[in-house]
Amino acid sequence: MDISKGLPAIQSHRDLHIWITENQKMVPVPEGAYGNFFEEHCYVVLHVPQSPTATQGASSDLHYWVGKEAGAEAQGAAATFVQRLQEERGALTVLHREAQAHESDCFRSYFRPGIIYRKGGLPSDLKHVETNMFNIQRLLHIRGRKHVSATEVELSWNSFNKGDIFLLDLGKMMIQWNGPKTSISEKARGLALTYSLRDRERGGRAQIGVVDDEVKAPDLMQIMESVLGRRVGSLHAATPNKDISQLQKANIRLYHVYEKGKDLVVLELATPPLTQDLLQEEDFYILDQGGFKIYVWQGRMSSLQERKAAFSRAAGFIQAKGYPTYTNVEVVNDGAESAAFKQLFQIWSEKRSRNRQLGRVDKPTHVKRDVVKLHSQPELAAQLRMVDDGSGKVEVWCMQDLRRQPVDPKLHGKLCAGNCYLVLYTYQRLGRGQYILYLWQGHQATADEIKALNSNAEELDAMYRGALVQEHVTMGSEPPHFLAIFQGQLVVFQERAGHHGREQSAPTTRLFHVQGSDSYSTKTVEVPARASSLNSNDIFLLVTAGVCYLWFGKGCNGDQREMARVAVTVISKKNEETVLEGQEPPHFWEALGGRAPYPSNKRLPEEVPSIQPRLFECSSQMGCLVLAEVVFFSQEDLGPYDVMLLDTWQEIFLWLGGATGAWKEAVAWGQEYLKAHPAGRSLATPIVLVKQGHEPPTFTGWFFTWDPYKWTPDLSHKEVVEGSPGTALPISEIRAEVNSFRLSRWPGNGRAGAMSLQALKGSQDSSGNELMRGPKLGGTSSFLSSTSTSINGALPREQLMHQAAEDLPEGVDPARREFYLSDSDFQDIFGKSKEEFYSMATWRQRQEKKQLGFF
């Protein structure tokens, strides 16, 4: 089989590299054509993270993509190329097998605002994308939630349905037709892809019209009917999405794969919860995620023969299980596992993975709390889970008779396990007040009280005009910042609170467990007053009718003792008597009901799981939570119609876009996510509700960069529809062009027609006509206004810069005057190409144009 003799050099400054099969060879795809895939070809996609904080860690991702019409020769060439590329890249590479229209979330995350599936194959004589390709007629079927795709379909009303979006592309005119059953978020994302195609393939010089209601868009419908004819009969329903719910993804099984003589044995090894020590470095395993995805794990000591057979063994497993042939396969190496794979296990330790071959065990380490830097370093705030040092304003309400009652500031920090509390914290950031509302739920609180807690939180949020970050906290799982605002004086009593937060009558003998060693980790919790509650590693306060004992276990340190003396003053005003373990007076044991065994082994510090944060889009299908992951995420992945879930393992953030109406379901989705998680996550994990424009640093710090001023007004989908050009180009002119259009819609040989499929440029030509935008460029929530122009060629900068609209040359659109610059002038003035400029979010474009005199 003839493939390129030498593997291509990987440019270190680029994240993404793509190759396409051509005559049994693999040739590079120019960046301008990224996101376009011809169904008769196979592609190889390599992602090499450049950022040290990339959410997938240091591993590279190598994808083998198969078009639905790709032949055996193309598949063989791509498979051989992948194998050679893998050998060159080494063990720090995750392999993926992708099938058209069934790609992994990781693969789809590279291409924003969507993937374009092209009919047929790429003719060998077509090497370039033509920016000014107006002689075209095609129909694209657009569908998807966070990950959008557009597929070329037959130019006929028979291709339409009620539940999807269709784009009729006529060169100078692009009409997006929205099915009556499509959601506002689907329309917005479809429109983002439409604008992207306009900017990339027409250089921004095409009209865009949107049909949201056929009755209200007669001009656009007239154009569509001139191409498609009159529609006969009614539209059919859309094909239901076959999204996999979280419950289905939680059904995982681990198999040990090994050879026994000439036979290959696949032995079921375990079901959830899975532990990391099940994976042995000399062995080979398959992890089946409910038939949705197949993982292959290769130990560092597994044989070369086993490694080469990874895909074929996975294919055999898929066939034996009766799964679809397009089932996604991911091959991970020992020590280079993806974040998605790691989170299928109860806990994952990078140190354990590294030290397994060295035969040593490292002690867990803790991140040093340097609270002074929290304001200037959001990434530190996120890691420490602290927005500040806790010195802001604190207000507390206790739920009494299903209503909130203010708690006397003298009693702040005294909580009761039988109650629920609202704790409002106010602090300053970026020159304005910021708010966190903690919803604290005691273990003994009733369902009615919990419901009242949520409804009262809604009332407070309305009073603050939606500016409150709401964090749901369960007793025993308080985050560090919640503890910090009480400065080490948080005490949880077992009884219910009386009116105004005062605890009801208490027993004469009480035992309190003092936990923590500083004001950011210390809390005191009442425990059963018996000897078995003690622990040699901690400090306890025993309160009796006559005396108060402060008991120090042998394993406690000086910091713990200092914080314990602070806690004592909150609980009891009696004189305290210090007692060291082993030197207790008889009355001490009598008060506890006699001696009894208690834990005395030295406790190692709790290890923080080495888990990368993951971002998901949330939606519901048939009442079940459906998630779409955005890998290598950024702020641009947050859209106004989105509900996004950010899992940092220790907390669950639910981010609500400004235009979404699903905020009431968000907390329930977070709880469902925890319940269905295959790693057996704690249901007490704090859930944080964050609204667009009110993000705390504990959230923004998980993003590589964050612009706090990004959320500026943009055109909404409704505004774009209402401002749809309709008759900006005369209908008679468009119809004349349609009638004179002579293009074979579906060539008989099955290969792409020159007019409709000129989507790739040869790698050896780097002229300025490349227009396909690269991966992850541009915001899906930003919409450009439609434009058209009769100007041919470039205009001098003096005629465009700092000019009033009425002084511009005839035919120049004042809103896009910069477009009429020559490429060289544009590069000189803006410091970037036109393609780079139009790939930016709209608000950034406006900002730069104002600064440079083009607004």
N, C-alpha and C positions, 0 to 999 in steps of 0.2 A: 504494500500500500504506500502510495507516494504522499508523504507529508513534508512540511518544511524541514530541511536538514538540521538547521540550527534553531534553537528556541530563541524567541525575540528577547531583547534586553528590556527589562521592566523599568520604566522611568520612575524614579523615586518620588517625584513631586506629584504624581497622579495617584488617586485612590483607586480608580476603576480602569480596567483594560478588557476589551472585548475582541474576540476573533470569530469569523464566520467561515463555514466550509465553502470552498469553491474549487470544483474539479479535483476532488479528493485532497485538497490542500486546505490549510487554515491560514486565512489572511486577516490582518488587523482591520477593525472597523474604526473609522475616524470618529473622534469625540462628537462631532456634529450630528452623527446618525445614531447615537445611543438612544435606546428605547424603542427602536424599530426592529421588528423580527419577522422575517419571511418564513412562512410555514413549510417550505420545501427544504429548508436548511437546518443545520445544527449550529449552535453557538457555544463558545466557551467564554465565561465571564470570570475574571479574577478581581477580587477586591482586596486591597492591601491597606489597612488602616494607617493613616498618617498621624493621627492625634493620639497622644499617650493616654488620653482619657476616653478613648472610643469605647462605646458601651459593650462591645464584644471582646474587649481586651486586646492582646497582641496577636491573636491568630488571624491568618488570612482565610478568605473564603473563595473556593474554586467551584464554579457551577458548570455543569454539563447540561445544556438546554437542547431539547429535541422538539422540532416542529412536528405538527400532526401529520404532515405529508412528507417528512424527511425519509429518504431511502436508506437502505442498508449501508451503502458506500459512505454516505455523509455521516451516519452514526459511527461507523468504524473509524473514519478519519478523526472525528472529534474525540472518541474514546481513547485512541492512541495518543493524541495530543495532550489530553488531560493527564494520562499516566506519565508521560514524559515531563510535563510541567510540574506534576506533583513531586516527582523524584528530584527535580531541580530545587523546588521550594522547601523541601524537607518536611519534618513531622508537624511543624506549626501551621498546618493547613487543614481546614475543614472542607470536606468534599460534599457536594450536593448534586443529586440528579433531579433535573427539573423537566416537566412536561408542559407543553403549551396549554395555557388557560388553567393550569393547576400548579402554578409556581408557589414556592414557599414565600412566607412573609419577608424573609431575609432578602430574597431575590427582588421582590416587588418594591422593597424599600429603596432600592438604588434609583428608581426611575419615577420622577415626579414631574408633572402631575399625572402621568400614566404611561402604560405600555401600549404600543400600536402593533397589531398583528396585520401583516401584509399578505395579500393573496399571492400564491404561486412562489416563484423563485426570483432571484436577482439575476437579470441578464448580464452576461459577462462584459457587454460593452457599456453598461451604465455604471459610472464611477462617481457621480457627483449628485449632491442635492442642489436643485435649482431654486434659488431664493424667489425668483420672479416666475414661478410656474403657475400661470393662471388658466391655461387650457386644460381643464380637468373636470371630470364629473365622477363622483364616488359617494357612497353611502357608508357611514361608520356607525356601528352599533356600540354604544357606550354603556358600560355597566360597572358596578363595583361600589364599595363604600370608601374606606380609606385608600385602598389600592384600586385605582381605576384602570380599566383596559378598554381599548377601542378596536373592534374587529371589522374588516371590510366585508360587507354583505351585498347580496344582490340588490341592484338599484330598482326596487319595486316596493309597493305598499305591502306586499306579502311579508316583507322582512320586519315590519313594525309590530309592536305590541303595546299594551296599555301601561306596562310597568317599567319600561326602560327608556333610555334617551337615545336619539338618533341624530346624527349630524349629516346634513346634505351639503356636500362641498362642491361648489360650482366655480371655484377659482376666485373670481372677484367677489363672490357672495357666499357666505357660510351661514346656513340656517340650522340652529339647534332646535329640534322638536322634542318637547318633554312629554312623556306619557302621562296621562291623567292620574296614574297611581304612584308616580315618583314623589319622593320626599324632597323637601327644600334643600337638605344637605346634598342629596344626589344631584339635584339641579345645579347647585353651586359648584360642585366638583366637576361635573360635566362641562360647565361653562369655563372653568379654569383650564381644562384640557383643550377646549375649543379655542380660547385665546392663545394658548401656547402654540397650537398648530398654526394659527393665523400669523403669529410673530415669527415662528421658525420657517414656515414654508412660503409665506407671502411677504416676509419682511415687514409685517404690520400693515400692509396695504391691501386690506380686504374688508368688506362690510360684514358685520355679524348681526344676524337677526335671531330672535328667540321666540318660538311659538310655545307659549304656556297655555293658551286657550285659543283653539282654532277660530272660534267665532270672533275673538277680539284681534285677530291678526290676519285679516282678509288679504292684504297685499302679499304677505309672506306665503300664505297658503296658495295664492294664485301662481307664484313662482314655483312652489313645490309641485303643483299639479301640472305645470307646463313640462316638468321633467318626468314625473312619475305617472301622469295621467290621473283621471278621477278615481278616487277610492271607491271600490264596490264592496258592500257588506261592512260589517263591523270589525273592529280590531280584536284580535285574540288576546287572552291573558298572557302575562309574562311567565316564563319558565321559573318555578320557584328556586330560590337560592338554596344550595345544598351546603350551607355553612355548618361547620362542626361546632357544637356547643362545648362549653367548658366541662360539662359532665362526661361527655364522650371522650374528651382529651384526657380526663383523669383516669381512664381505664387503661392502665399500663401494666405490661408484663416483661420481665427480664428473662432472656434465654441464654444459656451457655452453649456455644457452638464449638464442636471439636471433632476430630477424626478418630475413628475407631476401626483400625484396619483400613479397608477400602471404603468404609461407610462414613458418611457425614452425619453426626448426631446433633440434633437440636433439642436441648433439654430445658424445660421450664424451670427457672431457678427461684424466682421470687415475684411477689406482687406488692403493692404499696403497703406501708412506707418502705421505700428502698433506701439502703445505706451505702455509702461510698466503699466500704470495705468488702462489698460483694464482688467488686471488680478487681481481678488479679492480673498483675502486669504481664504474665506469660500467656494469657488467654484472650479469647475472641468472643464478643457478646453481641446479641441483637436485642434491642429494646423496642417493643411494639407499643406505640401510643394509640391504642384503639383503632388500628387500621388507618388512621389519619396520616401518620408519619412513622417511618422506620428509621431508627438510629442503629448504626453499627459502631461499636467501640472496640478499638484495637489496643491491646496492652503494649507497652514499650518493648516487651520481650517477645511479642508474637512474631511468627516467622514472616519472611518476605513473601512467601507463597500465599500466606493467609491475607496479607495486605493487598496483594494484587487481585485476589478473588473477592474483595469486599463487595463490590457492586453485584457480581454474579451471584453471590450467596444471598444478598438481600433480594435480588430478583427471584431466586428460587423460593425464598421464604414467602414473598408476596404471592407467588403462584400457588404455593401449597395452602396458604390461608384463604385463597379465593378473593384477594383484594384486587382492586382495579390496577391495571398496568401503569397508570399515571401516578400511583402512590409515591409521595415524596420520600427520598432516601437521603440521609445525612450520615456521612462517615467521619467519626471523630477519633483523634489519636490521644493516647494517654498523656495528659499534661497540656493538651491544647483543646479542651472541650469548649463548646459554645455555651453561652449563658442559658439558652433554652434547655440544653441537655442537663446542665448542673442543677437547674431548678426542679428537675424531676426527682431529685433525691432529698431526703429529709434534711440533711446538712451536708455542705460541701466545703472541704478545706483545701486551699491551694497548697498550704504547707505540707499537709499529709500526702498530697499527690507528689510534691517535689522530694520529700524526705523518704518516701517509701523505698526508693532505690538505695538510699544512703543508710537506712536502718536506724534512723534517729527520730525523736519526737520533740518538736519545739513547744515551749510554753506559750500559751496565748498572750498576745500583747494588746494594750489598749491605746486608743488615740488620745494624745495629751490634749486636755481642754484648755486652749488658749483663747478665752472669751474676749480678750481685748481686740482680736483681729476679726471678730465676727462681722462687723459692719462693712469692712473692706474686702472680705473674702467669703463670698456666698458659698463657695465649695466647702469651706470649713464649717460654715453654719449647717450645711446639709449633712455632713458627716457626723457632726456632734448633735444634730437635731436641736439646735439652739438658735433662735433668732437674735437673742442678746443675752445679757447676764441676769435677766430676771428682775431688774430694778425699776421696771415701769409701773404703771397704775394697775391695781387689782380690785375687781369688784366680784362679789360672790352672792349667789342666790341659792337657796335650798328649796326643793320642790315640796310643798306642803298643800295637801288637799288639791292636788293637781294644778296648783298655781305656784309661781315663783315668789318666794319671800326673801327680802334682802337679809343678809347675815351681818351681824355686828362686826366691824373690822377687828375687834379684839378677839373674835372667834374664828377669824380666817385661818384656814389650815386645819381646823378640827372638823373632820368629815366622819359620817356614820355609814356603816356598811349597808344599812337598811334604807338608804335614801339616794336620791340623785341630786346633782348640783350643777349649776352653770357658773363658770369662772371666766370672766371677761378680762383680758389682758390688753392694755393699750401701751404702745411704744412708738417712738419716732424713727422714721426712715425716709431718706430722700426728701427731707423737709416737710413731711406730712405725717399725720397720725395713721398708724396701722393697728389692726385689731386681730386678736385670736380669741375665739370663744371655745373654751373646753367644755364638753358635755361629759361629765364624770358620772359613771354608773356604778353603784354599789352592788356587791354580790347578792344581797338579799332584797334588792329593789323589785317591786312588782311590775308586771307588764303594763299596767295602767300608768304607773309612775314614769316608766321609760317612754311611753307614748307622749305623756305630758311634757317630758323633758325635751323631746324633739319639737313639739308644737310651740313651746315657749322659746326655743332657740330660733324658730322661724320668725316669731314676733320681734325678737331682739334684732334679728338680721334686717327685717323690714324697717325698723326704727333707724338703723344705720345705713339704709339704702343699699343693702346687699354687699357691704364692704367687709363683712366678718369672715375670716377664715375659721371654719368650724372643724374642730378635732374631737372625734368620738373616742373617749378613754374609758377603759374598763378597770375597775379596782384591781390592783396588783400588776398592771401593765402600764403605769404612768410613764410618759416620756420624760427625758431629763429636764426640759424647759419647764414642764408643769411642776416638777419638784423644786426647781430653782426659784420660782416666783414666791415660794413659801419659805425660802432661805433655810432649809433644813428643819423647819418646824411643822411639817405635815404629819398629822396623827390621824389614823383611821381607827375609830371605835367600832365595836361589834354591834351595839344596840342601834335603834332608830333614834333620829333626832326629834326633840320636842319642837315647840314653836320657836321661830326665829333662830333655828340652827342649834339650840342648846340640846345636849344629849339628855335623855331621860334618866331616871334613877338607875344607878350603876351597882353592880355587886361589890361586896367589901374587899374581895381579893381579885386582883387583875394582873395579867402578865402582858408586857408589851415587848415586841421584837424590834430593836433598833437596827435598821438596814442602811448601809452606805457609809462613805467616808468623807464626803464633802457636801456643800449645799446644793450641788447639782445631782446628787444621787441619794441623798438621805431621806428616808421616811420611816415612820414608826407605826407599826401595825399591831393591834391587839390580837393575841392568840389565846387558845385555851390555856387556862391556868393549871398546867400539870407539868411534871418534870420532863416528860417525853417531848415537850415543845422546845426545850433548850437545844443549843448547838454550840460546840466548842469554838467555832470560828466567829461567833457573833456576840453581840451585847444584848442583854435583856433587862428590863425594868420591872421589878415585882412590887406592886403596891398593895399593902395590907392596911388593916384598920389602924395599926399603931406605928408602922415604920415603912419606909420606901427603900428597897434594895436595888442598887445598880450593880448588876452581875456582869463581870468581864470574863469571856471565854479565853482560854489559853492562846487561841489563834488570832485574836483581834489585835489591831495595831493602834498606834498613837492617834492617827487621824480619826479612826472610828470612835475612840474614847472621847475625843474632844467634841465631836458632833453629838455623841450620846448625852453629854452634860447639857447641851443646848436643848435637846428634846425633853429632858427631865423637867425643866422649868415650865414646859407647856402642859405636861400631864398632871403633875402633882406639886403642891406647895410644901409638902412635908419635908422634913430633914431627910436627906438621903444617906444611906450607908453603903459604902463601896465594898463589894464582895468579889474576891478572886476565885476562879474555878478551883475547886478542891479545898477551899477554906470557908465553906458555907457554915453558918451557925445552925443549930437544930431547928430554930423557928422558921428558917428559910424553907427547909424541906417539908415541915409541917404545913406551911401555907400552900404548898403545891400538892398536898395529899400524899407525901412520901416520896422516897427516891424511886427512880425508874431509868432504864437505859435511854440514852439520847445520842445523836450523831456526834462523833468526835474525830473523824478523819479530816485531815487538812484538805480544804476545798481550793481547787485551782480556780483562777479567774475565769469567768465565762467567756468562751471564744466567740467573737463576732463573725458570723458567716461571711466568707469571701464571695459574695454574690453581686453581679453587676446589675444595675437598675434596668428595668424593662418598661417600655411604654406601649400601651394598647389602646385602640379605639374600641369603645363599648357600644353594643347595640343589642336588641332583643329579638329573638325569633321564636315564635310559638311559646312565648313565656320563658324561654331559656336564654341565659347570657351567652352572647357570641363576641369573641374578641378577635381583632386583627392587629398583629404586632407591627410596630414601626421600629425597625432595627437601625442603629446608627442615627438616633433621633436628634432633632434640633428644635428650636423655638418655632421654626417655620412649619413644623408638623402639627401645630395647634391651630385649629380653625374655629371660627365663630359658631359653627353648627355642631361642634364636636363635644362628646363626653369622653375624656381620655383618662385612662388608669395608669398611674406611674407606680410601679412596685419596686420599692427600695429594700424589701425584705423586712426591715424593722417597722416600716410604716407603709400604708397604702394611701396614695393621693388620688382623689377624683377631681380632675380639672374640668370646669364647665365653661364652654364657649359662651360669649355674650348673647348669642342668638338661639341657644338651645333651650328647649322647654322641658328637658328630662332631668332637672336637678333633683326632683323628689325621688326618682328611681336610683339616683347615683349611689347613695349609701347602701341600699339593698343590693346593688350590683357588686359593691365592694365586699359585702358580707358573703354573697354567693360565690365570688371569686375565691375567698379564703376557704369556704366549705368544700369547694370542688377541687382545690389545689392538690395534685398528686403527692406533694411532699408532706401532707398532713400538717398544714400551717395552723398556728394558734388562732382561734376565733377572737381572741382578745387583742390581736394586733391593731394598733390605733388606725383609724380611718379618718383622713383629712379631706375636707371639702374645700376646694379652692376655686374662686371665680376669676374669669378673665379680667386682667387689669389689677388684681389684688393679690398677686402671687408673693408669698413670703420667701426669704432667702433659703429657707430649708427646702423649698421646692425648686427655685431657680438655680440653686447651686449644683443640681444634678445635670444641668445642661452646660455644654462646653462654652457657649456664649449666651448672654441674655441681654436684650435691649428693653429696659423698663418703659421706654417711650414708643414702643412699636405699635401699641393698640390705638392708632389714630383712625378717624373715620375713613372708611372706604366705601366704594359703591357696593350696595347689597345686591343680591340676586334680583330682588323685586325692582330696584332702581334700574338695573341693567335691562330688564324686560320692558319696563315702562319707557326707557329711553332707546329701545330697539329701533334701528334706522328705518326699517320698513321700506320707505320709498326714497332713501338717500340716493340710490341709483335708480333711474327710471325703469319701471317694470318692462316697458317695451324694449329697452336696450338689453336687459337681462334675458328676456324671452327670445330676442333675436339671436343672442349668443348661444342660447340653449338649442335653438332650431338649427343653427349652423354647425353645431358641435358634432364632429364625426370621429368618434372614438369607440373602438370595439370594447364593449363592457367586459366580456369574459373571453379572452383569446382562446381559440380552440386547442392550442397546445398546452394550456394550463399554466403557462409562464406569465409573468407580470407584464402588462402593457407599459410602453415607455412613458405614457402620460401620467398614469396613476401610480406608478411604483418607483419613480426616481427618488429613492430615499437614502441611497448610500453614495459616498464619495470614495474614490480610491485613496489609499493611504499616502501614495506618493505625490498627490496634488493637494496643496494647502491654500488654494485660492480663497478669496473672501466670500465665496458663495455658500459655504457650509452654514447650515442653519438649524440642524437638529440640536436642540438644547441638551446638554449633558445631564447626568444624574443629579437629583436633589436640588435643582436650581429653581428659584422662584417660589413664591408662596401660593398655596392652593386657595387662599382666601382673598387674593388680590385680583381685581378685575380692571382691565384697561378699557377706556372708552373706544368705541368703534371709529375707524377713520377710513377715508378713501382720498385719493389724490390724483390729479391729472398732471402733476409735475414730473418731468422726466429729467434725470440727472441731478447733480448736486448744486446747491446754491452757496454763494460766498457767506462766510460766517458773519460778516458785517450786516447783511440783510436780515439776519435771524436773531442775533443777540441783542438784548436790551431794547427790543422794538415793541411798540404797542401793536395790538392785534390789527388795527386798521392800517398800519404802515407796513405790514408784511406783504411780500409778493403775492400776486393773485394765485389762488389754488393751494396756498399753504395752510394747513390746519394749525391754528394757534396753539392747540393743546399738545401738538406733537412736532413743533417746529424744529426740534433738534434732529429729527429723522432726516431732514433735507440737507444736512451736512454731508460732505464727502466722508468716506471712511477714514481718510488720513486726518482731516480736521476733527472729526468726532473723537478719534483716538487721542489727538493732541489736547483737546479741550477737556474731555471727561476722563482721560487716563485709562480707558477701556474700550473694547469694541462695542458695536451696537448690539450684537448678540448677548454679550455679557451684561450690558446695561438693561436690556428689556427682559432679562431673566431675573432681575431683582424685583423685590416687592414694590408695589405701586407707590407706597408712601416714601420709600427710599428714592425712587425715581423723581418724585415731586421735590424732595428735599434737595437733591443735587441740581435739578433744573433751576430752582429758586436761587441757589448760591451762584450759579454760573450765567444767569441772565437769560434763561430759556423758558420762563414761566409767566 
